Amino acid sequence: MASPISVYNSNALDTHISSTSRESLKMELLADVSLLPGEDRIIDKDIIYICPFNGAVKGKVLITNYRLYFKSSDADVAVMLDVPLGAISRVEKMGGASSRGENSYGLDITCKDMRNLRFALKQEGHSRRDIFELLFKYAFPLSHSLPLFAYVTQEKYEESGWNIYKPMEEFRRQGLPNNKWRITFINKNYELCDTYPTVLAVPFKSKDEDLRRVAAFRSRGRIPVLSWIHRENQAVIVRCSQPLVGMSGKRNKDDERYLDMIREANDTPKLTIYDARPNVNAVANKATGGGYEGDEYQNAELIFLDIQNIHVMRESLKKLKDIVYPNVEESHWLSSLESTHWLEHVKLVLSGAIQVADKVSSGNSVVVHCSDGWDRTAQLTSLAMLMLDSHYRTLRGFQVLIEKEWISFGHKFASRIGHGDKNHADQDRSPIFVQFIDCVWQMTKQFPTAFEFNERLLLTILDHLYSCRFGTFLYNCENARDQHEVRSKAVSLWSLVNSKMDIYLNPFYTPESGRVLYPVASMRHLELWVTYYIRWNPRIQQQQQSPVEQRYKELLALRDEYLKKLEELQLSDSSPSSRLANSSTPNTSSTSSTPSQQYTHLQTPL
Amino acid sequence: MLTGSKTTFKVRQMLPDIKERMLSQSGVNARSRDVFGLRCLPGECVLQRAVMVRKKLTAREGRGWLSGTLFCTHFRVAFVPQDSPRPDDNADPVLLGDHDVALASIEKVVVVGPNRTKLVTPNSSLKFTPEELVLYCRDLRVICFLFDRLTPDAQVLEITYTIAKTYQPPKPGSVLSFQNAALGSVEMKQFLSNRRRNAHMNWYESVSDWEQELERCGAMGWRVSSVNDRFEMSTSLSRFIVVPHKVLDTELKKSFAHFNEGRIPRWCWRHPRGSDLLRMASFQNNIYHEKDDIRNLEMILFGCQSSLCVVVELAEELPSPADIQLAHSRLRALCLGDISTSVSVPDDKWLSTLESTHWLDYTRSCLKKASEVACLLRGGHLTVALQEADDRDLSCVVSSLVQVMCDPHCRTQHGFQSLVQKEWVMAGHRFYSRINYHRDNDKEEAPVFLLFLDCVWQLLSQYPSRFQLTDDFLLALHDSIHLPLFSSFLANCQRERCKRSQNLGQSYTPVNGWRDMLHPDSSSDPCDPPLPPVWDWDLQYSKHRRDRFTQPVPPVPPLQPLLNGNLNTNPDTHRLADTLPGSVFLLSRGTFSCPANLLPWRSTSSGPYKKSHRRAASSENVPGLERLLKAWALTEFPQALTSTSGPQGPLDPYEPLLPLLMGPCMGLWRECYLRGALHAQAFSHPISANHLHPVERLAQEVQQLKDKLAQVSTGTDGIPSTKTAEPRRTDANLNQNTNNGTFLFPAVRPQSKAAPRMTPPPTSTTTNHQQTSRGPPPASAPPSRPVRRDNGGGSNSGNKHTFLFGHSSVTEARTYPAPNNAKLPKSNGPSLAS
């Protein structure tokens, strides 16, 4: 009865079982898997899936170079698993050839997406060795000198998602360059900072030599550069890494002057520096050469935002997994949830972003940094921009936001996620990006009409954060991406998303620009994202859609059907255009176009 | 500033002569309007006003501030925003405007001054000028007014004092004067006495009302008995009760003595698969069971099902009223916070503190019990009797929850109102004592009904598309509970209600002296204001608010009347039908048993039963029953549920909505409990009036496509008839859920007459299609169709926005119709001309 697959899964993961008869099901259990272009079968085998919800389920497993697919052979328990190998963080053997007890000999698979899988095999011969070795090899291709699947896939899309973000276009949209801010190509060859993008916006007055000197004083050369500018009051969000103050309390006049230039750009008395870390952590960083801006920075105030580091976040999510998978902690659920502190961390990130957004909307420029400026800093700047700028709340704008603040500014996706890497215990792993998406989800919950995209987009993004099917989240920075020619050799996730935008649209969306969204960052109003974290539990049903949403979907289907029919008719009719042209209503001109154009029509307010 | 306004007084002079003042006011200028735009009720007069006040808007209102004038009358604290449209003098009176709060709802008045806060009591004197006035309400609202520097200090102080003096801190006797203030004027009495009662709901006040319900449920074998017509059999039961056909009134009379308070097993509802739901109080012990009595008792208990009866004991796993009261008061304290005492739970302890209130545990246990009962009933052909000691609290909760889960009719506004009328008001839930309006009987106070509303909200939030009513409706009902104005809540049973309204008084002896509590001074005073039922929503709220009581899009599937009680598709029933006649089981803690003393007359010690009717405790039936419960556990798995929605597979409308009861699935009704939390108010992005809702836009587009298709296909003769044949089927399929209505508001439910306000002329898409495909319709036909449709959609759109989202501030909402209407002629231009 139960398929542990949430209905809201991204398309890649939910190849639904078509209704086949019992016989054909047994015979061709794996016939209906629709493989991606470039996806190849590696091995298939009879296996028992130890489902935590249904008990042991007999079936067949298929491993390709992209996925692990399991389907039960018993028609009464229709269990299907479709796991991209990229989502696997760890594969272990359980039980030995001599171990007793039913189903005690097999594989234990830990996934990055909040679930574990256990399979049992027959204790005969070396039935396990083959599958273990192949799975291990293809789940962690980089550890075996194999290419990631993103380089193997042959998927083709009409529109290339790589074009969604063009730095210059985005700066121009923000009204840059202007007489206070200039665009510099000083990092064209990643010489100034190897983890930054090539195109940077810096104060107009700053000279290239200044930038180089500032880079020497900022951790990993991540100098303060502009992320976003407020159109009316010209206040800016600037991001960077910590200053290299060290134990001795070094000063750097250039850095101090540079920050003052940022303040002068919109002529406010004070520049606010948000250090995302807790105060003590910032102090502790001095021991390793880092630190924070001291009193020597005149006209600047420093505020600590108390957000914990990557290790704390990783442990918190691990605790959350413990209480939701496989079984939800029933008694004292709320206390257990509280003790994971996950929501509290979400709250601190959100409230930090709110402070940033509030400062900027009141006309003061801000500088945001943490230690290296690629984890907490990315969370804060991108969330603040989401609150301030309605463009980022559109489907395409949100893609730009992720491309810009996360991907181009060097959030270390490769280290944090560990794509294709067998080293599951790596201390660099951390769900920072998941936490960001959680914050976005919290905002969409609090402002159901303010976002053009729906929950499904967020789930799709998180699924492909791990899947390695697209090049979007691979590697740590642009420099590495260029070296590995990701853009030319792999497909962008946004190609997939933008090829069927309709399923990611929020029918409640009402475009309204110029309003700053301040979500409530209080435990009283934050919720656990049940449909993500607990989606493998078959008892968590799909959140029922509201009737309006259902109606919207029906209408979409109707429209596509009519369009198709119209097309057919037009093909068969020699002179349809004249008849169409004099149709009655103003909308008509756009309605006869193709479906994809229809959507752009929907997005633009009438 | 205020000179010249004859209705303003210094509060100290004012208070003694309220009544006199009131009398002089009424009649002279019945529909009076204050010069500052407050639409007064007949006889209502303004005690104090303050200008240039700003009201803090809540989440639903779109947040921010709204400036206007604050009034205190002897009935309410009213707020009239600046530039609000002039009220229509001829409209019927509405007790509370969108920004008003009744004095009786206020629990605490707090002022915030520079660096300090102070609780204001009637005797307080303020040593500072308040900057903010905060009203804590019983219904968990917190209303906050900000005094601008422009508000004259004197007005600020005066209105604060006035509110503090008149808001009636809980003391016995204060309720009547409040009622008089609201409803006591001659005009108001006249107005109320002429009101027609809502004919769309069942009031269960007459024999025919009950018969109508029996018919609706297809319950054969039952009849309405008026044996309790004069409340002689049971004082707390309603006049009319439903009992098995085969039991005569004379036989019935003998059975009352066997039950606590005379509350014998009565029929409540029949599941479409033929099971009956009964309620009863606990058995009276120490009573001799004569042979005839036993025969009657068994007949009553088994109802129409001869074979199987399951007694569900409610006390064991459910919270007691005292538990509920404690949990609710903890929840209140937690959610409200309190700036006057500055006690607030730190945010990082919120979740565990919420857990320790046990409120969510109690909602869960009620839902669990109701789910079990729903699953039993689904099995078909058995009788489930809910048993509670006095059958007046949790029995109401469980019986009505079962019906909300199983009966789509109960998920409509009118169906729900009928349900509450049946299982609470008429069944004798002691609203009056449980709500404790006078704060004089704290021992009895327990918000059992509020717990029920929370349970319904949980169901609604898990199955939003299966309800026609909305959480706005639940919220309105929640708030009305705290207003001592409604006959529905101001009595403990029908008898008390009758006595009040008809003054039957003399022939009956008062029980518990309720009458004295209710009317300390003037119980039989014919001038008592007539109390309206709570269901008279027109009286309470503006149309704007009432429009949000129901979903803009009707629920899926179409709600049909229950046709007969023999919808029997469950294979399990056969197994159950085999059981020996007369088996009784007890369901307790999820397991079935047949303890010897379950029915006192069957227990060994008692009477003649032993000799004649001794039956084996047929434990072989237990597995069958347990399978029914297990079915519940299975349906918690998604496929059984998800297959019920979506365009494929029509779902069985009688499949119960079984809630998920895991921790993460139980939510807090934030819109109710947290709307007052001062430090944190989430708000929804207010929708702008200038855009059509995307669904509307899409609907228009689809309509145009269809028209075009019709045009094209009629032009190309022959071809379309084959081509459209197949799609037509899919078309019908797609609309199947929504009952083939129009695009935006697809279904017109046959029995609900509330729907028409949002439904354009019901033109089914299929018929439309048939027109187009069955040969060329007259040339004018296709264009004429959108006219009707667009008119429907257009005129609704103003409303729809607001009740879809319900967040736009009032000022915005008021300007709605203009842009939309302005748009209409444009898009309809050509067609209107034709």
Interface residues (C-beta under 8 A of the other chain):
Chain A: M1 A2 S3 V7 F53 A78 V324 V328 E329 E330 H332 W333 L334 S335 L337 E338 L343 E344 K347 Q446 F447 P448 T449 A450 P507 F508 Y509 T510 P511 E512 R515 L517 P519 V520 S522 M523 R524 H525 E527 L528 V530 I534 N537 P538 R539 I540 Q541 Q542 Q544 Q545 S546 P547 V548 Q550 R551 Y552 E554 L555 L556 A557 L558 R559 E561 Y562 L563 K565 L566 E568 L569 Q570 S572 D573 P576 R579 L580 S583 S584 T585 P586 N587 T588 T591 S592 Q598 L602 P605 L606
Chain B: D347 D348 K349 W350 L351 S352 L354 E355 L360 Q462 Y463 P464 S465 R466 Q551 P552 V553 P554 P555 V556 L634 E636 F637 P638 Q639 A640 L641 T642 S645 P647 L660 M662 G663 P664 C665 G667 R670 L674 A677 H679 A680 Q681 A682 F683 S684 H685 I687 S688 N690 H691 L692 H693 P694 V695 R697 L698 A699 Q700 E701 V702 Q704 L705 K706 D707 K708 L709 Q711 V712 S713 G715 T716 I719 P720 K723 T724 P727 T730 D731 L734 N735 N737 T738 F743 L744 P746 P783 P786 L804 F805 K826 S827 P830 S831
